[in-house]
Amino acid sequence: MDEGDHTPRADGGIDPDDGDESDHSSDSEDSSPSSSSTSDPDGSVVVGSGTDESGEEAPEADSPDIEDFDPDAPTETVPTGSTETGSDDSTETGSGSPTEADPESPTEADSDDPIETDPDADPDVDDGSGFDTPDVDPIESDADTASLSTDARPETAGLDNGGRDRSSPDVDFDGVVLDDDDEDNQGLFDDLLSGEPIFENKEVLRPSYTPHELPHRNDQINRMATILVSALRGETPSNILIYGKTGTGKTASAKFVSQELESTSQKYDVPCEVEYINCEVTDTQYRVLAQLANTFIEENQAVIADRLERLEGLRADATDAEGAPNGDAAAALADTEFDSVAELDDRIETLEDDADEMEEVPMTGWPTDRVYSTFFEAVDYHERVVVIMLDEIDKLVEKSGDDTLYNLSRMNSELDRSRISIMGISNDLKFTDFLDPRVKSSLGEEEIVFPPYDANQLRDILQHRADTAFKPDALTDDVIPLCAAFAAQEHGDARRALDLLRTAGELAERSQAEIVAEKHVRQAQDKIELDRVVEVVRTLPTQSKIVLFAVILLEKNGVHNINTGEVFNIYKRLCEEIDADVLTQRRVTDLISELDMLGIVNAVVVSKGRYGRTKEMGLSVPVEETEAVLLSDSRLGDIENAQPFVQARFDN
């Protein structure tokens, strides 16, 4: 309320205005009832004149002459239900604390107080007081809140009625919800995205990425190219077997040569294609033949669709020429292989029948000979040279024998239009020793060996990838040599080196570091090693975990070359401690063999002469980290507190 609306007198009262409307009316901003409340001679508060939201001036209420107002005079409150204005739910109030009701004042019975929070009340009901009650809306902005706290000061200063005056300067606005600034709110990922990224293209460091250049593999790539170049001449290339340990660039080099072969065949318009199959996943003869058959069926349908589109165009041209004056359909087909429209229609009908007869092979359910015949017909539908790349070919032989290789290697003698060549990739240098001699003679025509990388070669490979993967100056000088040194210690695995460099970059990025340093490489080395152990141990069954914990207890007590009997004795006592079922010693021996297969323990069978044979074992993983993973399993209970007696023995 503006200070000019009510002029306080020297004695603290309010100068009466004798009904002067200009003194009591408020401007459009002070539309709150608190800006027009006055006092009755007996101390009660009477609602005065004001303006409603539309800006029109409300008529002044009939009231007796206003006497001097004593701010220190006590006021008598009335019970709830009269003219209550102190509700916590109301945010815009018209007067001070409730006082004794005046006979002429509006009451709950004959008026609708705008402050009343009764949901059934009608705000438009006439209260019979002779003036319109202004419509009051809830506070929607901070500006309205400020006007409430300032306009109410002259009338309510010094009121002490034992309750909170909603128009007083110290109004509690706990119930008012203010709009938050969305721009100041930070989400979960906003802080993580705030830092500058270190990577330019992280996918370059993935094993699935095929680079445009493979350092230190030019000799092997050139040998593959000289063998497969005969495919571009329409001849059958020799079969190729590629050997090498993990991470020596076998698959990357083979895919690189395959991409070059397909791109060159398109350049010279020679039908040549390469089909890649990972035998780690597709590991049976049925699945290999079904996948190849469906691939060629899909390609054949696309070829048929293109031919039909071309023939339909020829037929339309011939029909238009035949319908024209002095037209001749044969003249329209003069430059084609068709002499008449009827011959063209027969060809279209044949292609449509071929498309209908091509049925995709389900992944299960057909006899193997039917799958083979479907694949044979699909690959021989039109002329082409196909190179079938079988990655991890030793897994296919191990799972389903050498029947698949025998059938594929002997197909060329039966095919009429197509030619097939096999490119096998294997980590096992001796897998051909178990093949049938007939398969071995027809399959292993050419062999290419990929030797492991040394530290200098790994450094060149990492530098070549890092130039594309990271932003400029994102690596310190010792990062790449350290990654190469770590990987060279493990059989020269380039895949391991790339994983190490990528993980080091990710750790640096998570720590908001600007560059990748040596400490990040060492952290990545520990993380990769530990992640493998944690993942394998964490997913072990409970009984295998108890057996492994028994081996850990023996190792911690200084026992070396642990035998199966010692592990079984500790295992039984641990099962008693945590109330678990005890398996037989034979079953425990099987669990030890499974741990050996997973690389967690190293177990060998040792002969004790007339005392029989036993397995001697030792841990192949870090003791502390493995023990921590085991104890994190709640099913093992209090196994940490179990300290079974370990009998000392003297080794010979």
CORMO-V697105 format. One line per field, one symbol per residue. phi: phi as a letter, one per 20 degrees, with the letter a starting at -180 (. if undefined). psi: psi as a letter, one per 40 degrees, with the letter a starting at -180 (. if undefined). A space follows every 50 residues. Layout:
phi = ???
psi = ???
//
This chain:
phi = .ffffcefefenedffdlmfffeefdfffeefffececdfgeofedfefa deffneefffffbfgeefdefeffddedffoedecdfffeddddbfffcf fegeffdffdbdffefeffefefdffemenbefffddffcbffffffffe fefffdfnfcdmceefdffefedfeeeefeeffefdffefffeffffeee bfffeefffdfebdfmcffffffffffeffffeneefffcdddqffmdnf fffffffffffffffffeldfbbcddceffeedcffffffffffffffff ffffffffffffffffffffffefglecffffdfededebffffffffff ffffffffdfeffboefffffffffffffefbfadddeedflffffffec mdfffffffdfffdfdddcccdcdcbeefdfffdefgffffeeefcccdd ffeefffffffffffffefdfglecffeffgffffffffdmmefffffff ffffffffffemfecedfffffffffffffffffffffefffffffffff ffffffenedlfefffffffgffffffdldfdefffffffffffffffne cddcecedmfendbddbbfdcgffffffffffefffmeffefcffdffcd ff
psi = hidedhhiideeahhiefehdddeiiiddgeideefiihideeihhhaia iadeeihiihihiihhiihhdehiihiiihebgheeidehdhidaaihah hideihiddeigheeheheeiheehheeeeihhihhiiheiddddddddd dedddehehgeeihheeidfhhfdehhihihddehhadedddedihidid gdedeidehhiehhiffddddddddddedddeeeihiiihhhiiihfeed dddddddddddddddddefhghihhhhheddgeidddddddddddddddd ddddddddddddddddddddddeihfihddddedeiehdidddddddddd ddddddehhihieidiiddddddddddddedihihhhhhgifddddddde aeddddddeeddeeiddiihihhhhieheededeihdddddddgdhhhhh iiiidddddddddddddddiiifeiidedddddddddddgefhddddddd ddddddddddefidihidddddddddddddddddddddeiiddddddddd ddddddeehifhiddddddddddddddefiihiidddddddddddddeed ihhihhhfbeeaiihhiiieihddddddddeehddebfddehgihhhiih i.
//
